[in-house]
Amino acid sequence: AAFANPDDLPLMSIVMLDDGSMQGAVAAVASLPFAVTVVLDPALDDAADRLARYRAAGVEVGVRSALPAGATPADVEIALEATFGTLAETVLLLDAGDGGLQNDRAVTEQAMLRLAQDGRGLVIVSKGLNMALRAAEQAEVPASVIFRDLDAENQDARVIRRFLDQAAFRARQESGVVLLARVRPATISALVLWGTANRAGQIAIAPASAVLSANTR
């Protein structure tokens, strides 16, 4: 997605998982007072249509990693070929901790080769020694680790806003903070309320691609 940061403010990005359960998800995300990156599950029956609608609304989109247990490097190549063939206009791959990218070195390296070939980035939930992050660096794939999951335990809007304040404070100290959330009514409400509060001039809320690009400079 297009992004400009003329004042060179510290960057913070919010990556939102859309599991297909919320009615009116595309309109709700597009109405947020700042840009986010939505991540789709490639197994959704309407994933390609959903991607097209998000892109038509100007929303940046990524795809969730969902490799089967015991996947081989050949399985990875087949799975990613199918995923990116269907969801071509996606900028990153997200491993939310269960995506299969952080369990086997050969699998991880094969995935990084594909991302490097396509020019896509990687976002991961920290797990163990973060093998995927190291493999991404070696393959020159732009990558970031999730700083905080905002709503994994169905946190209410008040708690989510507190998490956002803490993340914004961290971003002012260390630009490039990436957060994970889900496309659900309580989270959308919290983001709207927080986004319209008095935070102007402190940080820039950016699509994940902007943070990933900044990490490679």
N, C-alpha and C positions, 0 to 999 in steps of 0.2 A: 504494500500500500504506500501511497505517496506520504512523505513525512518531511517536515522542515523544522529546524531547530536554530533559528537565527541568533538567539541569545546564548547558544551553547550551554543550555541548562543540563543538569544531571538527568540521565535517562532511567525510566522505570517502565517495564512492560508487563501486561497482564495477558496470560494465555488462558483461554477459556475452552473447556471441553464441552462439546455439544453432543449429547448421547441420543438426540432425537426425541426426547420425552417432553420438552416444553413447547406448547403451542405458541406460535408467533415469535419463535426464537430469533429469526433473522431481523425482523422489525425491531425487536427489543434491543438487540445488540447494536444495530445501526443507530439507535436513538441515544446511545450513551454519549456523555459529554466529552469523550476522548476516544482515541483509537485503541482497539484491542486486537489480538490475533485469536481467531477461533480455530480449534483443532477438531477435526471430524474423525469418527471411527469409520474405517474403510468398509466395515461389515454392514453398515446401515444400508438398507435397501434403496434409499433415496439419496445416498451420499453425493453422487454426481450432480443431481438436481439441487441439493442443498448448497453445494460448493458454488454452483452457478449463481444462485440467488444471493449468497453472501458477497460474491465478487461484484455482482451488479449493484449492490448497495455500498461498494467501496471498502468492504471489510477484508482484511488479509486472512488467509486460511492456511493451516498446516494439517498434517495427518498424524494419527496416533499409531504407534508401533504396536503390532499385535501378532508377534511371531509365536508359533506353537512351541510347546515344551519339547526339547530335544531337537530343535531345528538345526540343520546343517548349513554350511555356507551356500550350497546349491539351493536349498529351500529359501534362504534369504533372498537370493537373486530373483527367484521365481516370484516370491511374495511381493517384493518391492517393484518388480516389473509390472505386475498386475495392478498394484496399488497406484503407482504413478501413471500408469497407462490410463486408468479411469479418472484419477484425480490429479491431472497434470498441472493445474494452476495452483500448486501448493508450494510453500516456501520452506517448510521445515518438517522434520520428523520428531515427534515427542515420545519419549519413553517415560511414562508416569510411574515407573517402578516395577511394572509388570509386563513390559513390552518385549522382553526377551533379548534386549541388546546388551545386557550387562552380566550375562552368565557364562559366556563362552567366547574366548578371545578370537577364534577364527570367524565366528558368526559376527562379532562386533566389527572386525576388520573388513569383512565383506560388505557390511552395511555402510561403513564409512567410505569405501571405494565408490559405492553407488551414489552416495550423497555428494561426494567430491565431483564425480562425473557430471551430475546434474546441476551443481551449484546450489544445492539446498543446505540448510543449516540443521543443527541438532539442539534439542532442549531435553534435559533429563532431570529426574528426581534423584538426588544424591543417594547412592547405594554402595556400601562397602568402600572399595578403593576407587570407585568411579572409573572403571576400566574404559567405558565408552568415551568419557571425556578425554582421557589420554590418547585413545585411538583417534579421536577426532582431531586433536592437535597435530598428531603425526601425519594425518591425511590432509591437513589444512582445511578442515571443515569447520566453519564458524559454529561455536557451541557455547551454551550457557547452562548452568545448574540452577534449578528452581530454588529461590531463597526461602519462600514460604508457600504452603498450601492454605488458601484462605478459607475453604469451606468443606474439606474432606469429611468432617464429622457433623455436617449440617448446621454449622454455626449460624447464629442469627445475625441480623444486619448490624447490630451494635458491635458484636465481636469482630465481624469482618472489617468494619470501619476502623477499629482499633488496630487490627493487623495492618491495614493499609497505611495508617499513620506511622507505625513502626517501620514499615518497609520504605516509606518516603524518607524517613530520617536516615535510614541506611543508605538510600540512593544518594542523598546529599553528601554522604561521606565517601561513597564508592559507587560511581555511576555504573549503570548496567544491571540493576536489580530486576529479576524476572519472577513473577508470581504466577501461581496456578489457581484456577477457579473453575466453576462449572456454570453452564448456562441454565440457571434456575431462577425463579422469581425473587427469592430473598436476596440472592447475590446481585442480581440486576438492580434491585432497589437500593442495596447498600452502595453499589458503585455510583449510581446516580446521585445519591445524597452526598457521598464523599466528594465526588467530582465537582459538585457545585458549591462546596464549602470554600473557605478562605485558604487556598493553597497556591493561588496564582503567583507566578514568578519564582517558585521554589524548585520545582522539578518539571520535566516534560514527560508526559505519558506517551509512549511511543509504541508502534507496532514492533513485534519481536524481531522482525528483519533489521530494524534500525539498531537495536541493541546488539544483535549478532554481527552486523557489519562493523559497528564501533569496536567490537572485541577483536577484530582482525587487523585493526590499524596499528 
